[in-house]
Amino acid sequence: MSGALPGLPGSAKALMKRDLRLLWRRRGDAFQPALFALLVVVLFALVLGVTSEQRVQ
């Protein structure tokens, strides 16, 4: 073995390295999920921030 970690930690490290490499190649693809998450948070904040008195008016 050439310094490879055995078992689950080695597999997790290899998958993480692969995913980061893919993300680095296609950086634009990382913005879409981040933008979606931001949109969901903002919409929930807007909906939950309105009180019942404000909705009646």
VOLO-392382 format. One record per residue: x, y, z of N, C-alpha, C in turn; chain. Coordinates in steps of 0.001 Angstrom, whole numbers, plus 500000, padded with zeros to 6 digits. Layout:
# residues N
{pt {X, Y, Z}, {X, Y, Z}, {X, Y, Z}, 'A'} ...
# end
This chain:
# residues 57
{pt {500835, 498808, 500000}, {500000, 500000, 500000}, {500870, 501243, 500000}, 'A'} {pt {500421, 502218, 499275}, {501199, 503448, 499190}, {500548, 504556, 499999}, 'A'} {pt {500426, 504361, 501297}, {499900, 505392, 502176}, {498390, 505549, 502131}, 'A'} {pt {497683, 504587, 501562}, {496233, 504682, 501485}, {495618, 504336, 502837}, 'A'} {pt {494590, 505077, 503190}, {493880, 504798, 504429}, {492951, 503606, 504212}, 'A'} {pt {492900, 502679, 505142}, {492035, 501516, 504957}, {490586, 501825, 505323}, 'A'} {pt {489673, 501136, 504683}, {488275, 501160, 505076}, {487526, 502435, 504778}, 'A'} {pt {486608, 502732, 505656}, {485695, 503864, 505470}, {486403, 505220, 505411}, 'A'} {pt {487365, 505512, 506280}, {488026, 506831, 506177}, {488723, 507044, 504830}, 'A'} {pt {489358, 506002, 504313}, {490027, 506124, 503018}, {489041, 506348, 501888}, 'A'} {pt {487929, 505635, 501945}, {486895, 505800, 500921}, {486292, 507197, 500980}, 'A'} {pt {486018, 507672, 502190}, {485438, 509004, 502346}, {486393, 510077, 501827}, 'A'} {pt {487675, 509915, 502118}, {488668, 510891, 501660}, {488761, 510886, 500136}, 'A'} {pt {488742, 509695, 499538}, {488816, 509596, 498077}, {487588, 510227, 497420}, 'A'} {pt {486411, 509987, 497979}, {485193, 510575, 497427}, {485197, 512090, 497561}, 'A'} {pt {485666, 512576, 498705}, {485720, 514018, 498922}, {486683, 514675, 497934}, 'A'} {pt {487849, 514069, 497727}, {488807, 514618, 496763}, {488221, 514640, 495355}, 'A'} {pt {487525, 513556, 494989}, {486922, 513487, 493656}, {485849, 514558, 493493}, 'A'} {pt {484980, 514713, 494508}, {483917, 515698, 494415}, {484455, 517118, 494360}, 'A'} {pt {485496, 517402, 495134}, {486084, 518745, 495092}, {486750, 519022, 493752}, 'A'} {pt {487376, 518002, 493178}, {487977, 518171, 491849}, {486913, 518458, 490794}, 'A'} {pt {485798, 517716, 490849}, {484711, 517955, 489898}, {484103, 519334, 490090}, 'A'} {pt {483940, 519741, 491341}, {483397, 521057, 491621}, {484323, 522155, 491107}, 'A'} {pt {485623, 521967, 491244}, {486576, 522973, 490789}, {486534, 523112, 489271}, 'A'} {pt {486311, 521991, 488562}, {486257, 522046, 487097}, {485019, 522777, 486602}, 'A'} {pt {483904, 522590, 487307}, {482646, 523195, 486875}, {482117, 524080, 487998}, 'A'} {pt {482794, 525178, 488235}, {482472, 526065, 489352}, {481084, 526672, 489237}, 'A'} {pt {480621, 526906, 488035}, {479306, 527508, 487833}, {478172, 526632, 488339}, 'A'} {pt {478375, 525339, 488324}, {477337, 524419, 488791}, {477133, 524500, 490293}, 'A'} {pt {478078, 525029, 491023}, {477945, 525132, 492475}, {477036, 526296, 492861}, 'A'} {pt {476871, 527268, 491991}, {476065, 528428, 492322}, {474575, 528139, 492290}, 'A'} {pt {474137, 527224, 491453}, {472711, 526944, 491349}, {472122, 526398, 492652}, 'A'} {pt {472703, 525372, 493291}, {472139, 524934, 494576}, {472245, 525998, 495662}, 'A'} {pt {473311, 526777, 495652}, {473463, 527837, 496655}, {472390, 528908, 496454}, 'A'} {pt {472113, 529263, 495230}, {471084, 530257, 494938}, {469699, 529727, 495320}, 'A'} {pt {469451, 528455, 495054}, {468176, 527853, 495434}, {467994, 527881, 496947}, 'A'} {pt {469035, 527524, 497687}, {468958, 527526, 499153}, {468691, 528946, 499667}, 'A'} {pt {469352, 529927, 499099}, {469131, 531316, 499502}, {467697, 531746, 499209}, 'A'} {pt {467186, 531359, 498064}, {465818, 531693, 497697}, {464816, 531067, 498664}, 'A'} {pt {465029, 529813, 499041}, {464134, 529140, 499982}, {464167, 529836, 501334}, 'A'} {pt {465339, 530181, 501812}, {465456, 530848, 503115}, {464757, 532200, 503090}, 'A'} {pt {464942, 532955, 502044}, {464314, 534279, 501948}, {462799, 534157, 501881}, 'A'} {pt {462298, 533219, 501083}, {460848, 533061, 500968}, {460222, 532617, 502284}, 'A'} {pt {460860, 531677, 502987}, {460340, 531256, 504283}, {460363, 532410, 505271}, 'A'} {pt {461411, 533207, 505245}, {461491, 534347, 506158}, {460376, 535351, 505866}, 'A'} {pt {460095, 535563, 504606}, {459024, 536492, 504252}, {457661, 535966, 504679}, 'A'} {pt {457430, 534682, 504486}, {456135, 534100, 504844}, {455957, 534049, 506351}, 'A'} {pt {456962, 533633, 507076}, {456845, 533499, 508520}, {456929, 534832, 509248}, 'A'} {pt {457434, 535848, 508596}, {457573, 537148, 509228}, {456296, 537956, 509246}, 'A'} {pt {455281, 537539, 508500}, {454023, 538273, 508425}, {453106, 537777, 509536}, 'A'} {pt {452608, 538707, 510363}, {451695, 538336, 511441}, {450261, 538297, 510913}, 'A'} {pt {449365, 537747, 511696}, {447972, 537633, 511260}, {447317, 539007, 511107}, 'A'} {pt {447688, 539986, 511955}, {447140, 541325, 511838}, {447570, 541983, 510519}, 'A'} {pt {448784, 541721, 510113}, {449280, 542304, 508871}, {448600, 541659, 507666}, 'A'} {pt {448242, 540389, 507759}, {447585, 539727, 506636}, {446167, 540227, 506425}, 'A'} {pt {445489, 540613, 507491}, {444108, 541083, 507389}, {444051, 542421, 506664}, 'A'} {pt {444990, 543273, 506905}, {444976, 544628, 506305}, {445222, 544604, 504851}, 'A'} 
# end
